[in-house]
Amino acid sequence: MRKTRIAAACLLGLAVSLSGPTGCSTMGPFHAPHLSRIFSPRPVAENPLAIPITDFEVVWRKSVEVTDRYFDIDREDRLAHTIVTQPKIGATLLEPWSGDSVGFTERLESTLQTIRRFAIVKVEPAPTGGYLVKVEVWKELEDMVKPDRAAAGRAVFNNDFPVNRTHEIIGPVPAPLGWIPRGRDPNLEQAILAGIRDSLFL
C-alpha cells in the first residue's frame, strides 16, 4: 500500500511539472493533452444528448464507436435501441493510456480500491426530430469474502470447513457478495457524450 501511494505521488508530481511553464523565456508552456484528460473531466454536455440528425444508422454507429473506446461491447440491441458493455476494471494512476477513470479523484479511487464500470447507452427518437443519446455508466466496488493476499495467519480466515446451519430468512434478502453498487459515474458519461458529439461534428 505504501509503495502504491509513493508511486501515485510521484506520478502526480510529474503531471504538475509537465503541465506548468518550462522556465525558458524562449519557449511557451508545455502542453500535455493526454494528462489533462486524465486529471480533469471533459466539458459538460446534456444527458440525454440531443442530436439533430435523422439518420439512425449514423447516430448508432458513432455511439457504438465512441463507447467502444472505453469498454468492450457486450451486445447491441437495435430493436430496443440499447448498447450494453462488459464490466471493466477501473484504470489506475499508473495506467495513463486507459481513459475509463476520468478525473484525478476517480483514478485515485481505482488505484486504492478495485472499482469496475459498465455502460448502458440508449438511442431514442427525439420528439422534435433527430435522436436523444442517453449514457449511463455504473460503478461497482469489489466485495470480497476475505482479504486477498492477507498477511494474517491461515487460522484467522479459514473457511474451508464451514459449519452447516439452517437459516430462516425474514425480511429483505441481503445482497450477494461480489460487487457493491456505487452509483453512476457522471465524469465518464460526459466523456462519452462529448466524444459522440465531436464525432458527429456538432
Buried (B, 14 or more C-beta within 10 A) or exposed (E): EEEEEEBBEEBBEEBEEEBEEEEEEEEEEEEBEEBEBBBEBBEEBEBBBBBEBEEBEBBBEBBBEBBEEBBEBEEBEEEEBBBBBEBBBBBBBEBBEBBBBBBBEBBBBBBEEBBBBBBBBBBEEBEEEBBBBBBBBBBBBBEEEEEEEEEEEEEEEEEEEEEEEEEEEEEEEEEEEEBEEBEBBBBBBBBBBBBBBEBBEE
